[in-house]
Amino acid sequence: MASPTPSAGPAAAREDTAAAQHPGRRWLMLVLGTAAQTASFVFVYGVPYLVPTLRADDGLTLTQSGVLVACPTAGLLLTLVLWGAAADRYGERRVLAGGLGLMTLALLGALLVHGPVSWGAMFVAAGAAGASVSAASGRVVLGWFPAEQRGLAMGVRQTSTPLGMGLAALGVPPLAAGSGVLGALGFAAALTGAVTVLVALFVADPPRPASAARTGVRAANPYRDPRLWRTHGGSALMVWPQFTAGAFGLVFLTDVLHWSATDAGRLMAVGQLTGAVCRIGAGRWSDRVGSRLRPMRQLALVVGILSLCLAACALRPGWAAGVVLVLTCGLSASTNGLSFTQVAEVAGPDWAGRAMGVQNTGQNLTASLTPPVTGALITATGYAPAFVLAAVCALAATVVTPPEAR
């Protein structure tokens, strides 16, 4: 029998009541929030698809390319909690529009420079501005959706990562092949600029219960609950297999299976679209069973097994490698929405922005470390040990992720 849908207590109940008063508007806000995050992620998580061009045209090694891939997520780490606190205080619309606008300016600046050092600086700046979207779009889901729909809604919102990666996988290789790195960066700048205008015109802050700042009643610190820390830890561990497959899947297909970059990009796009479907399915699953944590642990176990299968495929290449890679890309992304939903529900409306900022910081710290470490490991030992390390992280997540509270 399914247990009751998780709740963050009286504050969440007041927020659910407020959201229920606007049943139609919440879906528009979810679409706009998801579009904003998708646009930012086309750049932030699309840089890995520039690696073949960076190596061929600019002479970068795989390790150097991995460092450049990590620059946007490194920028995210600098400002995630600050953007989350700003969303808690000033609302989602200002943070979304302001951050996306700054990101667009940084990407335009990247068009005016050349070389790994200059690009790296601009990529860090663009990532720092794009952190605003991760904090504010999560608060949109918390504020506009009641608990019994929150897993599904957060799953939809989290499809922005695989959708952004998928758009990058389809667009960046041919753009980079035809126009170089600048062509791909121009595409990302145009996309974020267009979505900035839509957000500024149409996003509305969700209705909120009375906040601690207005009532003078201080909200309890949710970090007294160890489940919050363990959820952060388990979700951060799951980023390692996700980014191992996402960042090096294309290079694995070209180096080991000898696919063209365009064909490999198409398969990676299928993997990212699979990830989008898996995130929605996992969110709906969590709503039905009334649990975010149990599906997280079960999915982490499956991803660990798939990563071990991918390591075996690296040793004995064949047609199965593409299938396993697509499944790994899809399922490794499926727990992200569950972890963010859990964090938002435990933190409550007065802490949600900051808590999701901490959540994003842990995930993006792992994301920034994965490409250079994995790139160096692949250079030294090959792809199989790198996939084994990804499996170890996924299996460790099954232990770190907390059990259900009684």
C-alpha positions as CSV (number, residue, x, y, z in Angstrom):
1,M,0.0,0.0,0.0
2,A,1.3,3.5,-0.9
3,S,2.2,5.7,2.0
4,P,0.9,9.3,2.2
5,T,2.6,11.8,-0.1
6,P,5.6,13.5,1.6
7,S,5.0,16.9,3.1
8,A,7.1,19.5,4.7
9,G,4.5,20.2,7.4
10,P,2.1,23.1,8.0
11,A,4.0,25.5,5.8
12,A,3.8,23.1,2.9
13,A,0.1,22.6,3.6
14,R,-0.5,26.4,3.4
15,E,1.5,26.5,0.2
16,D,-0.5,23.6,-1.3
17,T,-3.7,25.5,-0.6
18,A,-2.3,28.6,-2.2
19,A,-1.2,26.7,-5.3
20,A,-4.6,25.0,-5.6
21,Q,-6.2,28.4,-6.1
22,H,-4.4,28.7,-9.5
23,P,-4.7,25.3,-11.1
24,G,-4.1,26.4,-14.7
25,R,-1.4,29.0,-14.2
26,R,1.0,26.5,-12.5
27,W,1.5,24.6,-15.8
28,L,2.5,27.7,-17.7
29,M,5.0,28.6,-15.0
30,L,6.4,25.1,-15.1
31,V,6.8,25.3,-18.9
32,L,8.6,28.7,-18.6
33,G,10.8,27.6,-15.8
34,T,11.8,24.4,-17.6
35,A,12.5,26.4,-20.8
36,A,14.7,28.7,-18.9
37,Q,16.7,25.9,-17.4
38,T,16.9,24.1,-20.7
39,A,18.3,27.1,-22.4
40,S,21.0,27.6,-19.8
41,F,21.9,23.9,-19.9
42,V,22.4,23.9,-23.6
43,F,25.6,25.8,-22.8
44,V,26.5,24.6,-19.3
45,Y,26.2,20.9,-20.1
46,G,26.8,21.2,-23.8
47,V,30.5,22.1,-23.7
48,P,31.5,18.4,-23.7
49,Y,30.2,18.2,-27.3
50,L,32.9,20.7,-28.2
51,V,35.7,18.3,-27.2
52,P,36.4,16.8,-30.7
53,T,36.7,20.3,-32.2
54,L,38.8,21.6,-29.3
55,R,41.2,18.7,-29.7
56,A,41.3,18.9,-33.5
57,D,41.3,22.6,-34.2
58,D,42.9,24.0,-31.0
59,G,45.3,21.2,-30.1
60,L,43.9,20.6,-26.6
61,T,44.6,17.3,-24.9
62,L,41.7,15.3,-23.4
63,T,42.7,16.4,-19.9
64,Q,42.8,20.1,-21.0
65,S,39.4,19.7,-22.7
66,G,38.0,18.2,-19.5
67,V,39.1,21.2,-17.5
68,L,37.4,23.5,-20.0
69,V,34.2,21.3,-19.8
70,A,34.3,21.8,-16.0
71,C,34.5,25.6,-16.1
72,P,30.7,26.3,-16.4
73,T,29.9,24.0,-13.5
74,A,32.7,25.5,-11.5
75,G,31.1,28.9,-12.1
76,L,27.8,27.5,-10.8
77,L,29.4,26.5,-7.6
78,L,30.4,30.1,-6.8
79,T,26.9,31.5,-6.7
80,L,24.3,28.7,-6.3
81,V,23.5,29.4,-2.6
82,L,23.6,33.1,-3.1
83,W,21.0,32.9,-6.0
84,G,18.9,30.5,-3.8
85,A,18.9,33.1,-1.0
86,A,17.9,35.8,-3.5
87,A,15.0,33.7,-4.7
88,D,13.8,33.1,-1.2
89,R,13.9,36.9,-0.5
90,Y,13.1,38.6,-3.8
91,G,11.1,36.0,-5.8
92,E,11.6,33.8,-8.8
93,R,10.9,36.2,-11.7
94,R,13.6,38.7,-10.8
95,V,16.2,36.0,-10.3
96,L,15.4,34.0,-13.4
97,A,15.3,37.1,-15.7
98,G,18.4,38.8,-14.2
99,G,20.5,35.6,-14.1
100,L,19.7,34.6,-17.7
101,G,20.4,38.1,-18.9
102,L,23.8,38.1,-17.3
103,M,24.5,34.7,-18.8
104,T,23.7,35.9,-22.3
105,L,26.1,38.8,-21.8
106,A,28.9,36.4,-20.7
107,L,28.3,34.2,-23.8
108,L,28.4,37.2,-26.1
109,G,31.7,38.1,-24.4
110,A,33.0,34.6,-25.2
111,L,32.5,35.3,-28.9
112,L,35.0,38.2,-28.6
113,V,37.9,36.2,-27.1
114,H,39.9,33.1,-28.1
115,G,42.0,30.4,-26.4
116,P,41.4,28.0,-23.5
117,V,42.2,30.6,-20.8
118,S,40.0,33.3,-22.1
119,W,37.2,30.9,-22.9
120,G,37.5,29.3,-19.5
121,A,37.1,32.7,-17.8
122,M,34.0,33.5,-19.8
123,F,32.6,30.0,-19.2
124,V,33.0,30.4,-15.5
125,A,31.2,33.8,-15.6
126,A,28.3,32.3,-17.7
127,G,28.0,29.4,-15.3
128,A,27.9,31.7,-12.3
129,A,25.0,33.6,-13.9
130,G,23.2,30.5,-15.0
131,A,23.1,29.3,-11.4
132,S,20.2,31.6,-10.9
133,V,18.0,29.3,-13.0
134,S,18.7,26.2,-10.9
135,A,17.6,28.0,-7.7
136,A,14.6,29.9,-9.0
137,S,13.0,27.3,-11.2
138,G,13.0,24.8,-8.4
139,R,11.2,27.3,-6.2
140,V,8.6,27.7,-8.9
141,V,7.7,24.0,-8.6
142,L,7.6,24.1,-4.8
143,G,5.4,27.2,-4.8
144,W,2.9,26.4,-7.6
145,F,2.3,22.7,-7.2
146,P,0.7,20.7,-4.3
147,A,2.5,17.7,-2.8
148,E,0.6,15.1,-4.7
149,Q,1.8,16.5,-8.0
150,R,5.2,17.8,-6.9
151,G,7.2,14.7,-7.9
152,L,5.7,14.7,-11.4
153,A,6.2,18.5,-11.7
154,M,9.8,18.4,-10.5
155,G,10.5,15.5,-12.9
156,V,9.2,17.6,-15.7
157,R,11.4,20.5,-14.6
158,Q,14.4,18.2,-14.3
159,T,14.0,17.2,-17.9
160,S,15.7,20.5,-18.7
161,T,19.1,18.8,-18.1
162,P,18.7,16.0,-20.7
163,L,16.8,18.3,-23.0
164,G,19.6,20.8,-22.9
165,M,22.1,18.1,-23.4
166,G,20.1,16.7,-26.2
167,L,19.8,20.0,-28.0
168,A,23.5,20.5,-27.6
169,A,24.2,17.0,-28.9
170,L,22.2,17.6,-32.0
171,G,23.3,21.2,-32.6
172,V,26.8,21.6,-31.3
173,P,28.7,19.0,-33.4
174,P,27.5,20.2,-36.8
175,L,27.8,23.9,-35.7
176,A,31.3,23.3,-34.4
177,A,32.3,21.4,-37.5
178,G,31.0,24.2,-39.8
179,S,31.7,27.3,-37.8
180,G,34.1,26.3,-35.0
181,V,33.6,27.0,-31.3
182,L,32.2,30.5,-32.0
183,G,29.3,29.1,-34.0
184,A,28.3,26.8,-31.1
185,L,28.6,29.7,-28.6
186,G,26.6,32.0,-30.8
187,F,23.8,29.4,-30.8
188,A,23.8,29.2,-27.0
189,A,23.8,33.0,-26.6
190,A,20.8,33.4,-29.0
191,L,18.9,30.8,-27.1
192,T,19.4,32.2,-23.6
193,G,18.7,35.7,-24.9
194,A,15.4,34.7,-26.4
195,V,14.3,32.9,-23.2
196,T,15.3,35.8,-21.1
197,V,12.7,38.0,-22.8
198,L,10.0,35.3,-22.4
199,V,10.8,34.9,-18.7
200,A,10.8,38.7,-18.1
201,L,7.4,39.1,-19.8
202,F,5.4,36.1,-18.6
203,V,6.8,34.5,-15.4
204,A,4.9,35.3,-12.2
205,D,6.1,34.5,-8.7
206,P,4.0,31.7,-7.1
207,P,1.7,32.5,-4.2
208,R,3.4,32.0,-0.9
209,P,2.4,31.5,2.7
210,A,3.5,34.2,5.2
211,S,7.3,34.1,5.4
212,A,9.4,34.4,8.4
213,A,10.7,37.7,7.3
214,R,7.1,39.2,7.2
215,T,5.7,37.5,10.4
216,G,8.8,37.8,12.6
217,V,8.6,34.1,13.4
218,R,11.9,32.4,12.6
219,A,11.6,29.2,10.5
220,A,13.3,26.2,12.0
221,N,16.6,25.2,10.4
222,P,15.9,22.2,8.3
223,Y,19.5,21.1,8.5
224,R,18.9,19.7,11.9
225,D,17.3,16.8,10.0
226,P,20.1,14.4,8.9
227,R,18.0,13.2,6.1
228,L,18.7,16.4,4.3
229,W,22.5,16.0,4.4
230,R,22.2,12.4,3.3
231,T,20.0,13.3,0.4
232,H,22.5,15.9,-0.7
233,G,25.3,13.2,-0.5
234,G,23.4,10.5,-2.3
235,S,22.4,12.8,-5.1
236,A,25.9,14.1,-5.5
237,L,27.3,10.6,-5.8
238,M,24.7,9.9,-8.6
239,V,26.1,12.8,-10.6
240,W,29.4,10.9,-11.2
241,P,27.9,8.1,-13.4
242,Q,25.6,10.6,-15.1
243,F,28.5,12.9,-16.1
244,T,30.9,10.0,-16.9
245,A,28.3,8.8,-19.5
246,G,27.2,12.3,-20.6
247,A,30.6,13.9,-20.9
248,F,32.6,11.0,-22.3
249,G,29.9,9.0,-24.1
250,L,30.5,10.8,-27.4
251,V,34.3,10.4,-27.2
252,F,33.9,6.8,-26.2
253,L,31.8,6.2,-29.3
254,T,34.3,7.9,-31.6
255,D,37.5,6.5,-30.0
256,V,36.4,3.0,-29.2
257,L,33.6,2.2,-31.7
258,H,35.0,4.6,-34.4
259,W,31.7,6.4,-35.0
260,S,31.6,9.8,-36.6
261,A,31.1,12.7,-34.3
262,T,27.7,13.5,-35.9
263,D,26.4,9.9,-35.5
264,A,27.7,9.8,-32.0
265,G,26.0,13.0,-31.2
266,R,22.7,11.6,-32.5
267,L,22.9,8.6,-30.2
268,M,23.8,10.8,-27.2
269,A,20.7,12.9,-28.0
270,V,18.7,9.7,-27.8
271,G,20.3,9.0,-24.4
272,Q,19.4,12.5,-23.1
273,L,15.8,12.2,-24.3
274,T,15.7,8.9,-22.6
275,G,16.8,10.7,-19.5
276,A,14.0,13.2,-19.8
277,V,11.4,10.4,-20.0
278,C,13.0,8.6,-17.0
279,R,12.9,11.8,-14.9
280,I,9.2,12.2,-15.5
281,G,8.5,8.6,-14.9
282,A,10.5,8.6,-11.7
283,G,8.7,11.6,-10.5
284,R,5.3,10.1,-11.2
285,W,6.4,6.9,-9.5
286,S,7.4,8.8,-6.4
287,D,4.0,10.5,-6.3
288,R,2.2,7.2,-6.5
289,V,4.2,5.4,-3.8
290,G,4.4,8.5,-1.6
291,S,8.2,8.3,-1.4
292,R,11.1,10.1,-3.0
293,L,13.8,8.2,-1.2
294,R,12.9,4.6,-2.0
295,P,12.9,5.0,-5.7
296,M,16.2,6.9,-5.5
297,R,17.9,3.9,-3.8
298,Q,16.5,1.4,-6.3
299,L,17.4,3.5,-9.3
300,A,21.0,4.0,-8.0
301,L,21.4,0.2,-7.8
302,V,20.3,-0.3,-11.4
303,V,22.7,2.5,-12.6
304,G,25.5,0.8,-10.7
305,I,24.8,-2.5,-12.6
306,L,24.6,-0.7,-15.9
307,S,27.9,1.1,-15.4
308,L,29.6,-2.2,-14.8
309,C,28.0,-3.5,-18.0
310,L,29.4,-0.4,-19.8
311,A,32.9,-1.2,-18.4
312,A,32.6,-4.7,-19.9
313,C,31.5,-3.2,-23.2
314,A,34.6,-1.0,-23.2
315,L,36.8,-4.2,-23.0
316,R,34.8,-6.0,-25.7
317,P,33.3,-3.4,-28.0
318,G,30.2,-4.3,-30.0
319,W,26.7,-3.1,-30.8
320,A,25.5,-3.6,-27.2
321,A,27.7,-0.7,-26.1
322,G,25.4,1.8,-27.7
323,V,22.3,0.3,-26.0
324,V,24.0,0.2,-22.6
325,L,25.2,3.8,-23.0
326,V,21.7,5.1,-23.8
327,L,20.2,3.2,-20.8
328,T,23.0,4.5,-18.5
329,C,22.5,8.1,-19.7
330,G,18.8,7.8,-19.1
331,L,18.6,6.1,-15.8
332,S,21.6,7.9,-14.2
333,A,19.6,11.2,-14.7
334,S,16.3,9.8,-13.3
335,T,17.1,10.5,-9.6
336,N,17.8,14.2,-9.9
337,G,14.1,15.3,-9.7
338,L,13.5,13.0,-6.8
339,S,16.3,14.4,-4.8
340,F,15.3,18.0,-5.5
341,T,11.7,17.3,-4.5
342,Q,12.8,15.6,-1.3
343,V,15.1,18.6,-0.4
344,A,12.3,21.1,-1.2
345,E,9.8,19.3,0.9
346,V,12.0,18.8,3.9
347,A,13.3,22.4,3.8
348,G,9.9,24.2,3.5
349,P,9.2,27.4,1.6
350,D,11.4,29.7,3.8
351,W,14.5,27.6,3.2
352,A,13.8,26.0,-0.1
353,G,15.9,28.3,-2.3
354,R,19.0,28.0,0.0
355,A,18.5,24.2,0.4
356,M,18.3,23.7,-3.3
357,G,21.3,25.9,-3.7
358,V,23.2,23.6,-1.4
359,Q,21.8,20.6,-3.3
360,N,23.0,22.2,-6.6
361,T,26.4,23.0,-5.1
362,G,27.0,19.4,-4.1
363,Q,25.9,18.1,-7.5
364,N,27.8,20.6,-9.5
365,L,31.0,20.2,-7.4
366,T,30.8,16.5,-8.4
367,A,30.0,17.6,-12.0
368,S,33.0,19.9,-12.1
369,L,35.4,17.2,-10.8
370,T,34.1,14.4,-13.0
371,P,35.4,15.5,-16.4
372,P,39.0,16.3,-15.5
373,V,39.4,13.2,-13.2
374,T,37.7,10.9,-15.6
375,G,39.6,12.3,-18.5
376,A,42.9,11.8,-16.8
377,L,41.8,8.2,-15.8
378,I,40.8,7.4,-19.3
379,T,44.1,8.8,-20.6
380,A,46.1,6.7,-18.1
381,T,44.1,3.4,-18.0
382,G,41.3,3.4,-20.6
383,Y,37.5,3.6,-20.5
384,A,36.8,0.4,-18.5
385,P,38.3,1.6,-15.1
386,A,36.4,5.0,-15.6
387,F,33.1,3.2,-15.9
388,V,33.9,1.0,-12.9
389,L,34.5,4.1,-10.8
390,A,31.1,5.4,-12.0
391,A,29.5,2.1,-10.8
392,V,31.2,2.4,-7.4
393,C,29.7,5.9,-6.9
394,A,26.2,4.7,-7.9
395,L,26.3,1.7,-5.6
396,A,27.6,4.0,-2.7
397,A,24.6,6.2,-3.3
398,T,22.3,3.3,-2.4
399,V,23.9,3.3,1.1
400,V,24.2,7.1,1.6
401,T,20.6,7.9,0.5
402,P,18.6,7.8,3.8
403,P,15.7,5.4,4.4
404,E,12.2,6.7,4.9
405,A,11.4,8.5,8.1
406,R,8.8,6.8,10.3
